[in-house]
Amino acid sequence: DIQMTQSPSTLSASVGDSVTITCRASQSITSYLAWYQQKPGKAPKLLIFKASTLERGVPSRFSGSGSGTEFTLSIGSLQPDDFATYYCQQYNSYPWTFGQGTKVEIK
Amino acid sequence: EVQLVESGGGLIKPGGSLRLSCAASGFTFSHAWMSWVRQAPGKGLEWVAQIGSTTDGGTIDYAAPVKGRFTISRDDSKNTLYLQIHNLKTEDSAVYYCASDSMVRGVLDYWGQGTLVTVSS
């Protein structure tokens, strides 16, 4: 199975800050990587797929990059609605696997 | 508006069985690939199973921990996805989400609100 490792596990930031989350795959997944946002008690929401393609309706302050084994999710100018947990997920091969999550909390 | 509504969760004793359902609306269910993803309390997301569209052959894949105990199926006439679970274990306790790949892009673009399964004696 492909292991997905996110860093950091927790990130403290303020409204207006720019933040970056890293996701590493244990083997190449080319660009088959998605990012999801999850708020407490809610279902995850798709933000980005194919490593860098923004899902419809997702604000442009979210961006993704990377290929192969290293990927990043960047959020420019954090908004109050962005404080949540973020997960990466590879869909290069089954079983699909998620990173352990990165919680973005208010500093 | 896309809606995925799960049902069927509850408190079950170890070794028991359960069938989860997910009623879909707002998109062409028969064309969508569908998955179940679970989340144990306070933990991360774990993909459980996927079923392809019937027109794509209905391909099925399972995560290793559930293979042989879980069965995913779909009824396109009812726009409903199912997950039959046998021989439940305490480690199966989780919120089970139904999720769609409505445009067959390989990602989960719509999610239900989840149904809680608690396995305890």
Interface residues (C-beta under 8 A of the other chain):
Chain A: D1 Y32 A34 Y36 Q38 K42 A43 P44 K45 L46 F49 K50 E55 Y87 Q89 Y91 Y94 P95 W96 T97 F98 G99 Q100 G101
Chain B: S35 V37 G44 L45 E46 W47 Q50 D61 Y62 A63 A64 Y97 A99 R105 G106 V107 L108 D109 W111 G112 Q113 G114
